[in-house]
Amino acid sequence: MYAKFATLAALVAGATAQQVCSLTTERHPSLTWQRCSAGGTCTNVAGSVTLDSNWRWTHTTSGSTNCYSGSSWDTTLCADGKACATNCCVDGADYSSTYGITTSGNSLSLKFVTKGQHSTNVGSRTYLMESATKYQGFKLLGNEFTFDVDVSNIGCGLNGALYFVSMDLDGGLAKYSGNKAGAKYGTGYCDAQCPRDIKFINGEANVEGWNPSDTDPNGGTGRWGTCCSEMDIWEANSMATAFTPHPCTILGQERCEGNACGGTYSNDRYGGWCDPDGCDFNAYRMGNKSFYGRGADKTVDTTKKMTVVTQFLKDAAGNLSEIKRFYVQNGQIIPNSVSSIPGIPDQNSITDAWCDIQKEVFGDLDDHKRKGGLPQMGKALEDDMVLVMSIWDDHHSNMLWLDSTYPVDAAGRPGAERGACPTTGGVPADVEAQVPNSNVVFSNIRFGPINSTVPGLGNTQPQPPVSSSVPGTTTQPPVSTRTTTASTTTSAVSGTVPRWGQCGGQGYTGPTVCVAPYTCTAQNQWYSQCL
């Protein structure tokens, strides 16, 4: 996930604090989910959701004066981080009227823009609760997580996301003495971008070095960031979707400083503890442009509700070895799309070997491998992670990394095309004005052992994964001999290969001469391309 926070600023006058006030009573909306056992028996669990503290009204403990307004701190109240935590409190939330968050039974609806009596709110981020003061923890390794989702009302430039992060289950209440609010009020957020726009971290205000955003009238970045492992189950709108593991070399939440944080908010993107890019599987990016999207001509029709199943498989040593994806729609179990990009194994799941080759073919820096890959991700999944459900727009890159061509000047390059949305779209000011009533609905959450959450899932036989051999070994099976991909252009001269096209590699039988002035360059033993 590229930029989850610069774009999630509420336009409500207020920010995050660590003490608690009660001018508005905090009442968590209830949300039922199911815990399943081997054999497919599922039982209801009475849960609820809370709103992240970054959205909440923050004011003085003795009155209603804002501690943070627009994109700036009140420097009298917040001369430093500790003073601000002492002087300011976070208040309860009016979930429906102010934030557009509603629940009904097992269903959660998140509205994009909500106009209240005194404010306008953009986006939201919510957490599933076990109790009034504790987040629900999920140990995903060796299990599967399933939910229903309706993305029919969110289009280009928006992201209705469901994912897991290694937050403290009490929101940092026990660990940090300055935090008096805890999970009840949505504190303690972290992820693999090590976001620096979180207003309170580890019980202290992030006031030092705070710089207001150039594009977000309610956001900014401070000296501190907050890091932890992140498993993106679902980043999606009706045009594109991706699932992505983001391992970190640390386990649990840690505070970072400045550019050493890495990620979206730092000059050195890969300089921190976490892998900010992850290893993503986006069906469109992996070559199947008819798998996911709007209409009956797509394998998964996003104009209708669907069920999404994600499995986290272990090897004999107990390490995370593979992440599988299935969909269920119209009563049919649909295996994930198979990759069809030349040079990348024909596979529909995420494994370390597949990630290594994908990174090499796409020309991406392999920070996923540097940060420990799936085994390191598995260490986070083995412990409790917190479920996050959100809706947001993107002030950093207009969500082009999810649903369009990104980088925008890389059209035709393998991996650049991620969705059919225009490269000029997704500008937050435009989507906020043009589609304010967009919403995403998550429902019917289920969690349990492999093949326990959907009847008949164990009878589905997906494409077998690539060998765990590392690139460059002779034990790797050859990839398909297809010679073209939809992202390349047709050669202007018969028998020659256009720029970015495949021109060689193990099992390849097509033309090997590139159009001028490009040269056939080996990327690995399976794939050469014209560069």
Phi, psi and omega per residue, in radians:
M1 nan 2.240 -2.973
Y2 -1.445 -0.779 -3.057
A3 -2.679 1.590 -3.014
K4 -1.557 -0.258 -2.907
F5 -2.051 -0.578 3.121
A6 -1.077 -0.305 -3.047
T7 -1.842 -0.057 -3.046
L8 -1.816 0.485 -3.076
A9 -1.376 2.241 3.035
A10 -1.358 2.496 3.104
L11 -1.509 0.081 3.035
V12 -1.169 2.426 3.110
A13 -1.176 1.829 -3.122
G14 2.748 3.100 -3.123
A15 -2.747 -2.695 -3.073
T16 -1.752 2.413 2.964
A17 -2.400 -3.141 -3.013
Q18 -2.038 -0.232 2.994
Q19 -1.620 3.026 -3.001
V20 -2.124 2.360 2.970
C21 -2.176 2.957 -3.009
S22 -2.390 0.643 3.021
L23 -1.116 -0.527 2.970
T24 -2.076 2.195 -3.139
T25 -1.221 2.317 3.122
E26 -1.465 2.043 3.080
R27 -2.253 1.893 -3.123
H28 -1.210 2.200 3.038
P29 -1.089 2.342 -3.112
S30 -1.296 2.583 3.094
L31 -2.619 2.043 3.129
T32 -1.502 2.422 3.026
W33 -2.384 3.098 -3.057
Q34 -2.202 2.429 2.998
R35 -1.853 2.193 -3.050
C36 -1.881 2.708 3.100
S37 -2.073 2.882 3.097
A38 -0.971 2.340 -3.059
G39 1.785 -0.225 2.996
G40 1.672 0.165 3.081
T41 -1.431 2.180 -3.097
C42 -2.104 2.410 3.139
T43 -2.135 2.556 -3.107
N44 -1.237 2.502 3.019
V45 -2.148 2.237 -3.140
A46 -1.476 1.868 3.130
G47 -2.073 -2.947 3.092
S48 -2.759 3.078 3.082
V49 -2.211 2.659 3.020
T50 -2.209 2.736 -3.126
L51 -1.589 2.385 3.074
D52 -0.985 2.483 -3.048
S53 -1.185 -0.334 3.135
N54 -1.126 -0.356 3.141
W55 -1.593 -0.276 -2.937
R56 -1.385 2.700 3.068
W57 -1.183 2.214 3.115
T58 -2.040 2.231 -3.085
H59 -2.600 3.102 -3.132
T60 -1.138 2.570 3.134
T61 -1.169 -0.365 -3.077
S62 -1.766 0.020 -3.097
G63 -2.953 -2.443 -3.075
S64 -2.310 0.376 3.085
T65 -1.316 2.279 -3.125
N66 -1.138 2.397 3.005
C67 -1.524 -0.381 -3.123
Y68 -2.527 2.207 3.141
S69 -2.342 2.456 -3.082
G70 1.069 -1.982 3.117
S71 -2.169 0.410 -3.058
S72 -2.330 2.662 3.062
W73 -1.518 2.655 2.931
D74 -1.379 1.869 -3.012
T75 -1.247 -0.306 3.059
T76 -1.264 -0.787 3.121
L77 -1.363 -0.491 -3.010
C78 -2.187 1.052 3.114
A79 -1.132 -0.548 3.047
D80 -2.641 3.068 -3.020
G81 -1.109 -0.728 -3.100
K82 -1.251 -0.703 3.119
A83 -1.082 -0.693 -3.140
C84 -1.121 -0.715 3.124
A85 -1.138 -0.507 3.116
T86 -1.358 -0.692 -3.021
N87 -1.489 -0.332 -2.961
C88 -2.067 2.658 3.112
C89 -2.303 2.731 3.033
V90 -1.793 2.456 -3.030
D91 -1.904 2.991 3.092
G92 -1.176 2.974 -3.045
A93 -2.135 2.452 2.922
D94 -1.617 1.618 -2.915
Y95 -1.038 -0.819 -3.044
S96 -1.374 -0.938 -3.002
S97 -1.243 -0.637 -3.072
T98 -1.642 -0.660 -2.986
Y99 -2.005 -0.077 3.097
G100 1.196 0.489 -3.127
I101 -1.860 2.083 3.127
T102 -2.343 2.616 3.071
T103 -2.249 2.717 3.039
S104 -2.663 1.899 -3.115
G105 1.093 -1.959 -3.127
N106 -1.789 0.305 -3.014
S107 -2.049 2.373 3.086
L108 -2.137 2.180 3.092
S109 -1.966 2.260 3.109
L110 -2.035 2.025 3.125
K111 -1.548 2.558 -3.051
F112 -1.262 -1.004 -3.139
V113 -2.122 2.273 3.139
T114 -2.213 2.129 3.113
K115 -1.708 1.972 3.107
G116 -1.671 -3.064 -3.109
Q117 -1.136 -0.618 -3.056
H118 -2.145 0.070 -3.017
S119 -2.776 2.891 2.984
T120 -2.164 2.237 -3.107
N121 -1.947 2.402 3.099
V122 -2.063 2.138 3.062
G123 1.227 3.016 3.078
S124 -2.865 2.797 3.047
R125 -2.399 2.213 -3.061
T126 -2.207 2.768 3.139
Y127 -2.246 2.473 3.063
L128 -1.348 2.329 -3.078
M129 -1.851 2.507 2.972
E130 -1.511 -0.694 3.118
S131 -2.492 -3.056 -3.109
A132 -1.125 -0.391 -3.029
T133 -2.209 0.199 -3.077
K134 -2.482 2.292 3.040
Y135 -1.177 2.605 3.026
Q136 -1.284 2.226 3.094
G137 -1.691 2.524 3.092
F138 -2.252 2.210 3.005
K139 -1.710 1.762 -2.945
L140 -1.466 -0.438 -3.035
L141 -1.072 2.219 -3.112
G142 1.376 0.155 -3.110
N143 -2.235 -3.138 3.077
E144 -2.285 2.647 3.140
F145 -2.194 2.295 -3.034
T146 -2.330 2.521 3.067
F147 -2.723 2.800 2.988
D148 -1.729 2.596 3.130
V149 -2.562 2.504 3.037
D150 -2.087 1.904 3.135
V151 -1.898 0.255 -3.051
S152 -1.090 -0.373 -3.065
N153 -1.900 0.323 2.992
I154 -2.245 2.169 -3.077
G155 -1.979 -2.659 -3.066
C156 -0.955 2.426 3.059
G157 1.539 -0.111 3.135
L158 -2.015 2.773 -3.130
N159 -2.432 1.970 2.987
G160 -1.678 1.752 -2.897
A161 -1.889 2.505 3.006
L162 -2.324 2.156 -3.036
Y163 -2.780 3.030 -3.124
F164 -2.131 2.483 3.051
V165 -2.367 2.762 -3.070
S166 -1.557 1.011 3.062
M167 -1.336 2.734 2.959
D168 -1.194 2.384 -3.062
L169 -1.139 -0.404 3.080
D170 -1.696 0.176 -3.139
G171 1.284 0.275 -3.126
G172 1.569 0.170 -3.067
L173 -1.041 -0.807 -3.093
A174 -1.361 -0.561 -3.029
K175 -1.368 -0.581 -3.013
Y176 -2.125 2.045 -3.023
S177 -1.159 -0.437 3.139
G178 -1.338 -0.162 -3.115
N179 -1.646 1.895 3.121
K180 -1.854 -0.010 -3.052
A181 -1.717 -0.869 3.070
G182 1.224 -2.889 -3.042
A183 -1.050 -0.557 -3.135
K184 -0.932 -0.599 -3.105
Y185 -1.922 0.326 2.958
G186 1.309 0.607 -3.139
T187 -1.594 2.919 2.976
G188 1.623 0.229 -3.070
Y189 -1.095 2.586 3.036
C190 -2.743 2.786 2.965
D191 -2.831 -3.016 -3.008
A192 -1.386 -0.117 2.982
Q193 -1.437 -0.127 -3.065
C194 0.857 0.993 -2.977
P195 -1.035 2.398 3.130
R196 -1.867 0.122 3.091
D197 -1.700 0.123 3.040
I198 -1.320 2.227 -2.936
K199 -1.380 -0.476 3.026
F200 -2.261 2.249 -3.138
I201 -2.307 2.287 3.132
N202 0.971 0.617 3.054
G203 1.421 0.131 3.119
E204 -2.232 2.586 3.107
A205 -1.234 2.501 -3.119
N206 -1.554 0.852 -3.002
V207 -1.440 -0.506 -3.073
E208 -1.166 2.212 -3.140
G209 1.206 0.332 -3.098
W210 -1.158 2.214 3.120
N211 -2.108 2.070 3.103
P212 -1.050 2.542 3.125
S213 -1.188 2.539 3.082
D214 -1.322 -0.389 -3.045
T215 -2.048 -0.406 -3.097
D216 -1.846 1.946 -3.066
P217 -1.159 -0.137 -3.125
N218 -2.125 0.125 -3.055
G219 -2.130 2.998 3.085
G220 -3.051 -3.072 3.091
T221 -2.350 2.538 3.129
G222 -2.009 -2.981 -3.112
R223 -1.169 -0.602 -2.978
W224 -1.776 2.596 2.982
G225 -2.190 2.991 -3.115
T226 -2.353 2.087 -2.934
C227 -1.972 2.547 2.914
C228 -2.993 2.901 3.126
S229 -1.109 2.621 -3.064
E230 -2.463 2.276 3.051
M231 -2.056 1.817 -3.140
D232 -1.432 1.744 3.088
I233 -1.239 -0.700 -2.950
W234 -2.632 1.867 2.911
E235 -2.072 2.076 -2.897
A236 -2.866 2.714 2.783
N237 -2.354 -2.840 -3.093
S238 -1.383 -0.043 -3.090
M239 -1.870 -0.452 -3.071
A240 -2.762 2.749 3.079
T241 -2.609 2.673 3.093
A242 -2.578 2.581 2.932
F243 -2.152 2.438 -2.850
T244 -2.649 2.093 2.959
P245 -1.439 2.419 3.088
H246 -2.192 1.559 -3.140
P247 -1.296 2.717 3.021
C248 -2.229 2.644 3.098
T249 -1.297 -0.321 3.035
I250 -1.634 2.775 3.021
L251 -2.054 2.316 -3.049
G252 1.488 -3.060 -3.076
Q253 -1.554 2.354 3.058
E254 -2.421 2.573 3.069
R255 -1.541 2.411 3.106
C256 -2.071 2.974 -3.076
E257 -2.249 2.202 2.977
G258 1.003 -2.493 -3.086
N259 -1.168 -0.282 3.070
A260 -1.183 -0.213 3.076
C261 -1.190 -0.543 -2.996
G262 1.202 -2.937 3.077
G263 1.343 -2.922 -3.019
T264 -1.031 -0.552 -2.942
Y265 -1.703 0.184 -3.058
S266 -2.268 2.748 -3.137
N267 -1.231 -0.523 3.108
D268 -1.819 1.616 -3.019
R269 -1.008 -0.625 -3.038
Y270 -1.855 0.351 -3.051
G271 -1.582 -0.007 -3.056
G272 -1.775 -2.882 -3.117
W273 -1.347 -0.370 -2.940
C274 -2.014 2.740 3.083
D275 -1.535 1.815 -3.048
P276 -1.296 -0.462 -3.132
D277 -1.466 -0.692 -3.045
G278 1.228 -3.070 3.037
C279 -2.003 1.763 -2.980
D280 -1.666 2.559 2.938
F281 -2.051 1.865 3.079
N282 -2.077 2.020 -3.033
A283 -0.958 -0.720 3.136
Y284 -1.125 -0.812 3.139
R285 -1.105 -0.544 -3.121
M286 -1.538 0.222 2.931
G287 1.864 -0.175 -3.119
N288 -1.814 1.679 -3.054
K289 -1.478 -0.081 -3.139
S290 -1.921 0.123 -3.077
F291 -1.367 -0.792 -2.986
Y292 -2.277 2.255 3.096
G293 2.783 -3.008 -3.034
R294 -1.442 2.173 3.011
G295 2.046 2.784 -3.084
A296 -1.215 -0.247 3.112
D297 -1.385 -0.110 3.100
K298 -1.657 2.549 3.107
T299 -1.052 -0.774 3.018
V300 -1.960 1.952 -3.040
D301 -1.571 1.967 -3.061
T302 -1.409 0.019 3.002
T303 -1.413 -0.093 -3.140
K304 -2.173 2.704 3.077
K305 -1.111 2.588 3.134
M306 -2.420 2.826 3.004
T307 -1.845 2.389 -3.104
V308 -2.104 2.175 -3.129
V309 -2.050 2.276 3.086
T310 -2.229 2.222 -3.091
Q311 -1.995 2.431 -3.116
F312 -2.039 1.710 -2.987
L313 -1.609 2.520 3.115
K314 -1.847 2.667 3.001
D315 -1.598 -3.045 -3.067
A316 -1.103 -0.438 -3.139
A317 -1.520 -0.031 3.141
G318 1.540 0.139 3.128
N319 -1.539 2.621 3.010
L320 -1.091 2.136 -3.064
S321 -2.062 -0.385 -3.057
E322 -2.795 2.487 3.034
I323 -2.072 2.055 -3.099
K324 -1.874 2.666 3.140
R325 -2.318 2.372 3.010
F326 -2.321 2.732 2.999
Y327 -2.149 2.698 2.996
V328 -2.283 2.196 3.121
Q329 -2.646 2.413 -3.098
N330 0.949 0.614 3.096
G331 1.359 0.074 -3.101
Q332 -1.920 2.338 3.030
I333 -1.450 2.195 -3.048
I334 -2.068 1.924 3.046
P335 -1.079 2.680 3.099
N336 -1.011 2.685 3.087
S337 -1.040 2.516 3.103
V338 -1.575 2.374 3.092
S339 -1.039 2.394 3.109
S340 -2.242 0.350 3.102
I341 -1.397 2.215 3.110
P342 -0.961 2.350 3.122
G343 1.639 -0.242 3.123
I344 -1.923 2.303 -3.079
P345 -0.941 2.492 3.107
D346 -1.256 1.576 -2.990
Q347 -2.513 2.624 -3.127
N348 -2.069 0.306 3.121
S349 -2.330 2.949 3.132
I350 -1.748 2.151 2.981
T351 -2.309 2.877 3.132
D352 -1.088 -0.741 -3.130
A353 -1.082 -0.735 3.113
W354 -1.112 -0.733 -3.137
C355 -1.090 -0.758 -3.122
D356 -1.033 -0.771 -3.116
I357 -1.241 -0.720 3.114
Q358 -1.015 -0.788 3.140
K359 -1.065 -0.716 -3.097
E360 -1.199 -0.793 -3.131
V361 -1.142 -0.700 -3.125
F362 -1.381 -0.170 -3.130
G363 1.295 0.405 -3.137
D364 -1.594 2.539 3.030
L365 -1.130 2.297 -3.056
D366 -1.576 1.214 3.077
D367 -1.270 -0.375 3.080
H368 -1.028 -0.815 3.122
K369 -1.190 -0.716 -3.123
R370 -1.086 -0.552 -3.110
K371 -1.632 0.204 2.986
G372 1.872 -0.097 3.065
G373 1.021 -2.687 -3.073
L374 -1.103 -0.679 3.101
P375 -1.009 -0.702 3.118
Q376 -1.228 -0.672 3.047
M377 -1.051 -0.676 -3.137
G378 -1.098 -0.542 3.096
K379 -1.104 -0.640 3.076
A380 -1.238 -0.717 -3.127
L381 -1.180 -0.385 -3.141
E382 -1.280 -0.399 3.123
D383 -1.801 3.020 -3.131
D384 -1.140 2.313 2.993
M385 -2.149 2.734 -3.060
V386 -1.799 2.374 3.140
L387 -1.440 2.213 3.128
V388 -2.023 2.361 3.031
M389 -2.287 2.232 -2.993
S390 -2.587 2.913 2.951
I391 -2.383 2.342 -3.044
W392 -2.739 2.802 2.942
D393 -2.033 3.011 -2.824
D394 -2.176 1.822 3.107
H395 -1.345 -0.202 -3.100
H396 -1.531 -0.840 -3.061
S397 -2.475 0.364 3.016
N398 0.998 0.423 3.133
M399 1.134 0.269 -3.126
L400 -1.136 -0.501 3.120
W401 -1.113 -0.330 -3.139
L402 -1.711 -0.771 -2.868
D403 -2.226 0.186 -3.096
S404 -2.471 -2.715 3.049
T405 -1.668 2.176 -3.079
Y406 -2.605 2.208 -0.022
P407 -1.082 2.706 -3.009
V408 -1.188 -0.366 -3.135
D409 -1.661 0.244 -3.061
A410 -1.922 0.398 -3.126
A411 -0.958 2.298 -3.115
G412 1.613 -0.266 3.117
R413 -1.383 2.361 3.122
P414 -0.948 2.264 3.112
G415 1.579 -0.171 -3.092
A416 -1.362 -0.593 -3.105
E417 -1.474 1.992 -3.048
R418 -1.990 -0.235 -3.140
G419 -3.100 3.001 -3.029
A420 -1.590 0.090 -3.136
C421 -1.232 2.599 -3.107
P422 -1.203 2.593 3.127
T423 -1.226 -0.265 3.122
T424 -1.595 -0.026 -3.072
G425 -1.639 -3.074 3.047
G426 1.391 0.082 3.138
V427 -1.132 2.169 -3.042
P428 -0.922 -0.762 -3.137
A429 -1.052 -0.599 -3.131
D430 -1.290 -0.861 -3.095
V431 -1.177 -0.586 3.105
E432 -1.142 -0.612 3.132
A433 -1.428 -0.619 -2.987
Q434 -1.581 -0.584 -3.087
V435 -2.305 0.934 -3.077
P436 -1.131 -0.463 -3.074
N437 -1.522 0.169 3.059
S438 -1.036 2.586 3.070
N439 -2.709 2.738 3.028
V440 -2.102 2.538 3.141
V441 -2.176 2.074 3.028
F442 -1.808 2.420 -3.103
S443 -2.703 2.964 2.992
N444 0.914 0.860 3.132
I445 -1.239 2.315 3.127
R446 -2.382 2.544 -3.112
F447 -2.538 2.361 3.125
G448 3.119 -2.957 3.122
P449 -1.085 2.886 3.141
I450 -0.980 2.331 3.104
N451 1.166 0.467 -3.126
S452 -1.845 -0.247 -2.955
T453 -1.730 -0.255 3.141
V454 -2.370 2.120 3.120
P455 -1.007 2.354 3.081
G456 1.471 -0.035 -3.069
L457 -1.125 -0.608 -3.113
G458 -1.182 -0.238 3.126
N459 -1.561 -0.086 -3.132
T460 -1.440 2.303 -3.123
Q461 -1.963 1.677 3.112
P462 -1.339 3.032 3.084
Q463 -1.041 2.274 3.120
P464 -1.134 2.578 -3.110
P465 -1.309 2.833 3.065
V466 -1.172 2.696 3.080
S467 -0.990 2.681 3.114
S468 -1.353 0.076 3.113
S469 -1.085 2.541 3.135
V470 -1.386 2.721 3.114
P471 -0.988 2.438 3.098
G472 1.827 -0.206 3.116
T473 -1.587 2.757 -3.088
T474 -1.494 -0.060 -3.138
T475 -1.494 -0.113 3.134
Q476 -1.244 2.226 3.127
P477 -1.182 2.579 3.141
P478 -1.197 2.700 3.112
V479 -1.565 3.067 3.132
S480 -0.988 2.681 3.137
T481 -1.632 0.224 3.096
R482 -1.030 2.557 -2.990
T483 -1.973 -0.104 -3.118
T484 -2.348 2.822 3.040
T485 -2.365 2.671 -3.066
A486 -1.078 -0.349 -3.089
S487 -1.459 -0.144 3.111
T488 -1.691 2.785 3.139
T489 -1.634 2.823 3.123
T490 -1.265 2.371 -3.128
S491 -1.092 2.406 -3.137
A492 -1.379 -0.350 -3.120
V493 -2.159 2.254 -3.115
S494 -1.022 2.332 3.084
G495 1.508 0.022 3.098
T496 -2.039 2.845 -3.040
V497 -1.946 2.349 -3.139
P498 -1.293 2.965 3.061
R499 -0.971 2.426 -3.120
W500 1.347 -0.176 -3.081
G501 -1.330 2.817 3.102
Q502 -1.353 2.389 -3.133
C503 -2.311 0.099 3.131
G504 3.120 3.111 3.137
G505 2.253 2.787 -3.113
Q506 -0.996 2.186 -3.141
G507 1.498 -0.086 -3.105
Y508 -1.410 2.369 -3.084
T509 -2.189 0.135 -3.079
G510 -1.542 -2.959 -3.134
P511 -1.104 2.654 -3.056
T512 -2.124 0.001 -3.113
V513 -1.774 2.233 -3.119
C514 -1.537 2.628 3.007
V515 -1.151 2.556 3.124
A516 -1.114 2.472 0.128
P517 -1.794 0.464 -2.969
Y518 -1.564 2.719 -3.063
T519 -2.136 2.449 3.097
C520 -1.247 2.025 -3.018
T521 -2.097 2.204 -3.130
A522 -1.263 2.233 3.067
Q523 -1.703 -0.619 3.042
N524 -2.868 -3.063 -3.050
Q525 -1.203 -0.278 -3.099
W526 -1.764 -0.216 -2.957
Y527 -2.616 2.197 2.963
S528 -2.161 2.541 -3.125
Q529 -2.423 2.801 -3.110
C530 -1.433 2.018 -3.090
L531 -2.233 nan nan
